[in-house]
Amino acid sequence: MTSLLYNYTYYLHGYWYEIQDERTKDLPLVAVHPLTMTSIMLAYFLFVTKFGPMYMKDRAPFQLRKLMFVYNFVMVGVNGFYLYEALRRSDYLRRFLDFQYPDRSIVSTETMEEINLGWWYWMSKFADWFDTFFYVLRKKESHINFLHLYHHISVPTFGYMIMKINPILPSAHLFIVVNTFVHCCMYSYYALAAMGPTIRRYLWWKRYITVLQLGQFAIGIIYGMIVLCLQTGYPSVWLYFGLTQPPFFFWMFYNFYQKTYTKTNSVNGLTAQQHIKSQ
């Protein structure tokens, strides 16, 4: 019983300080305990699923078209910047062919710059939450489904774990390259959609954003299997845990694509075209 209690308290508390990367231990939010990060995720979840809709229940939807346009335009710029930086620092993609676990003792100027950029990129994942906040304020709660919530909770959480354990993983670098490209396309769509019905009728290509997302996770699956076969020095628990995510995301986005864009199916009683117009 004593041993079980020790293991419980160790993995809940001591373990996270033991594995902490020295280069990131003082960065805001990275330094916090996992329970604090869990509390932040729980607060987001409760606001967008309970307290936000309760607040809006007897209120008219907010008209946020101009604010949404500005937000989405800014996010295109943010993701474009990180796409450029990630590609510039990838050594013509050769960096992704190094399958040795990165040395956590490297504190070169270039490495510390990359860690700092990685922290700011991680912060942009919290900025993505405004997507959900806009849904709540516009009374579009039907769009806040399991896929949406899991995506917006898991990505910041994984970012926290990467920043805490090893912030210069090649797989994280590859994720940034692919994810920022997809997000540039996605936020461009939303910026145009925020301009109103006269523009939305030309946005027939939304379904291909989901296709890009499926491609992103397919790349993650393939690259993950290569890393599994060729890696040296990776912590096995975190390696196998990370490998579960691309297939799970692929499955969720594939189901979303089938339900939303297959003509014989519908989303919450709406046809695919009506679903696009309701954004």
C-alpha positions, 0 to 999 in steps of 0.5 A, a space after each residue: 500500500 505504501 509503495 502504491 501511494 509512493 508511485 502515485 504521488 511520484 508520477 503525479 508530482 516528482 516525476 514531472 520535475 525530474 524529467 523537466 528540460 532545464 532549458 524550459 523550466 523557467 518559461 511561463 506555463 511550462 514551469 507549472 505543475 501538470 495539475 495546473 495545466 489540467 485546470 486550465 483545460 478544464 476551465 476552457 471545457 466548462 466555459 465553452 460547454 456549460 457556462 458560456 452557453 448558459 450566459 448566452 441562453 437568453 441573449 441574442 447572438 453577437 454579431 462578430 463578423 468584423 472581429 472574426 475577419 481581423 482575428 482570422 487575418 492575423 492568424 493567417 499571418 501568425 501561421 505563415 510566419 511559423 511556416 517560414 521559420 520552420 522551413 528555414 530551420 529544417 535544413 531542406 527537410 534533412 532535419 527530419 531524417 535524424 532519428 536519434 533522440 535530441 540531446 537536451 544539454 545543447 544550449 547554443 544560441 540557435 537552439 535557444 532561439 528555436 525553443 523560444 520560437 517553439 514556446 510562442 508557437 505553443 501560445 498560438 494554440 491557445 489563441 486558437 481557442 477564440 474559434 470556440 469562443 466565437 461559436 459560443 458568443 454567436 450561439 453556434 454550439 452545434 459546431 462544438 463537437 467532440 472533435 473540436 473539443 479534443 483538438 483544442 484541448 489535446 494540442 495545447 496539452 501535447 505542446 506543454 508536454 513537449 516543451 517540458 520534456 524535450 522542445 526540439 523533437 524533429 516530430 514536433 518540428 514536422 508537425 509545425 511545418 504541416 500544421 501551419 500550412 493547413 492553418 494558413 489555408 483554414 484561417 484564410 477560408 474563415 477570414 473570407 467567410 467572415 466577409 458575408 454571404 456574398 463571398 461565402 457562395 464562392 467558398 466551395 473549397 472548404 472540404 479540401 481543408 479537411 482533405 489537407 488535415 487528413 493528409 497532415 495526419 497521414 504524414 504523421 502516421 507514416 513518419 511516426 512508424 519510421 521513427 519507431 523503426 529507426 529511432 535511438 534513445 527515445 523514451 518508450 512510454 512517450 514514443 508509443 503514446 505519441 504514436 496513438 495520436 495521428 491515427 486517432 485524429 485521422 479517424 475523427 477527421 475522416 468521420 467528420 468528412 464523411 458526415 459533412 461532405 458525403 451527399 447522402 449524409 447530413 450534419 445535425 439535419 443540415 445538408 453539407 452546403 447548408 452546414 457551410 453557410 451556417 459557419 
